[in-house]
């Protein structure tokens, strides 16, 4: 893996010094994650984390470590640009733009996708994390033959 990082351009919407520790840990550490420092997951996530994305449903910190290890190993680069954070009580919505590079997708060129995460805190850690992202824009549209077919379907549906 060449580089994995996160650039944060949006100030925390509640940046008054009283945001919860679980949210601070998420914002401050997520951009640092790579295969070399997945121990940071322990600083972010609760032991009983429930994590979902469009392809996976994971329960427990051990399984989450395995998932991230596999995910980051297959990427050449991945970075997140957080654009907005909305906090209400013990939950937050984090809006982001992900830029990643995979040698077998999009001709090896970077792919940019927008999405958001719904996270909940408990015991100063993130106990629930669900990602909402267009899986077609993230993956399927960048597979060589499948991508052209999906593009054709989208054009037909738009007309």
C-alpha positions in Angstrom: 0.0 0.0 0.0 1.5 3.3 -1.0 -0.6 5.8 1.0 -3.7 5.9 3.0 -4.9 9.1 4.6 -7.6 11.5 5.2 -7.9 15.2 4.7 -10.4 17.0 6.8 -11.6 20.3 5.3 -14.8 20.8 7.4 -14.6 22.0 10.9 -16.5 19.9 13.4 -20.1 21.3 13.3 -20.0 21.3 17.1 -16.4 22.4 17.6 -17.0 24.2 20.9 -14.7 21.9 22.9 -17.6 19.8 24.2 -18.0 17.2 21.4 -18.0 13.6 22.7 -14.8 11.7 23.0 -16.0 8.9 20.6 -16.6 11.6 17.9 -13.2 13.2 18.5 -11.5 9.8 18.3 -13.3 9.0 15.0 -12.5 12.3 13.4 -8.9 12.5 14.6 -7.9 8.9 13.9 -9.8 7.8 10.8 -7.5 9.6 8.5 -4.5 7.8 9.9 -5.6 4.3 9.3 -3.5 2.0 7.2 -2.3 -1.6 7.3 0.6 -0.5 9.5 -1.5 1.0 12.3 -4.8 -0.8 12.5 -4.3 -0.8 16.3 -5.9 2.7 16.0 -9.2 0.9 15.5 -9.0 0.1 19.3 -9.0 3.9 20.0 -12.1 4.5 17.8 -14.4 1.5 18.2 -16.1 -0.3 21.1 -15.3 -3.9 21.6 -18.9 -4.8 20.6 -19.0 -2.6 17.5 -21.7 -3.2 14.9 -20.4 -2.1 11.5 -22.3 -2.2 8.2 -21.6 -1.1 4.7 -23.3 -2.1 1.4 -21.4 -5.4 1.3 -20.7 -6.4 4.9 -22.2 -6.7 8.3 -19.6 -7.1 11.0 -20.0 -7.6 14.8 -17.1 -7.2 17.1 -13.7 -5.4 17.1 -11.8 -8.6 16.1 -13.9 -9.0 12.9 -13.6 -5.3 12.2 -9.8 -5.6 12.4 -9.8 -8.5 9.9 -12.1 -6.5 7.5 -9.9 -3.4 7.5 -6.8 -5.5 7.1 -8.2 -7.1 4.0 -9.7 -3.8 2.7 -6.5 -1.8 3.0 -4.2 -4.5 1.7 -6.0 -4.5 -1.6 -5.9 -0.7 -2.1 -3.0 1.3 -3.5 -4.4 4.4 -1.8 -7.4 5.6 0.1 -8.3 8.9 1.6 -11.3 10.6 3.1 -12.3 14.2 2.9 -14.8 14.9 5.6 -17.2 17.6 4.4 -19.7 17.9 7.2 -20.4 16.5 10.6 -23.8 16.7 12.3 -24.1 15.7 15.9 -27.3 15.0 17.8 -26.9 13.4 21.3 -25.0 10.2 21.1 -25.1 9.9 17.3 -23.6 11.7 14.3 -23.8 11.8 10.6 -20.5 12.3 8.9 -20.5 13.3 5.2 -17.4 12.5 3.2 -15.7 12.1 -0.1 -13.6 9.0 -0.6 -10.8 8.8 -3.1 -9.3 5.4 -3.6 -7.1 3.6 -6.1 -7.2 -0.1 -6.9 -5.1 -1.6 -9.6 -8.0 -3.6 -11.2 -10.6 -0.8 -11.2 -10.9 2.3 -13.4 -7.7 1.4 -15.2 -5.8 1.9 -12.0 -6.8 5.5 -11.8 -8.3 7.1 -8.7 -12.0 6.7 -8.0 -13.9 9.4 -6.2 -17.2 8.6 -4.4 -19.4 10.5 -2.0 -21.0 8.9 1.0 -21.8 9.3 4.6 -21.6 7.4 7.9 -24.1 7.1 10.7 -22.2 6.5 13.9 -23.3 6.1 17.5 -21.2 6.4 20.7 -21.2 4.4 23.9 -18.6 4.3 26.7 -16.5 7.0 24.8 -16.1 4.7 21.7 -18.1 4.2 18.5 -20.5 1.4 19.1 -22.4 1.6 15.8 -21.1 2.5 12.3 -23.1 2.3 9.1 -21.8 3.5 5.8 -24.1 4.7 3.0 -22.5 4.8 -0.4 -23.5 4.2 -4.0 -21.9 0.8 -4.6 -22.3 1.2 -8.3 -20.3 4.4 -8.3 -17.8 3.0 -5.9 -17.2 -0.4 -7.6 -19.4 -1.8 -10.3 -19.1 1.1 -12.8 -15.3 0.8 -12.7 -15.1 -2.9 -13.6 -14.0 -3.0 -17.3 -16.9 -4.8 -19.1 -19.5 -4.4 -16.3 -19.0 -0.7 -16.1 -19.9 -0.1 -19.8 -23.0 -2.2 -19.3 -24.1 -0.2 -16.2 -23.4 3.0 -18.0 -25.7 1.8 -20.9 -28.4 0.9 -18.4 -28.2 4.3 -16.7 -28.5 6.1 -20.1 -31.5 4.0 -21.0 -33.2 4.7 -17.6 -32.6 8.4 -18.0 -34.3 8.6 -21.3 
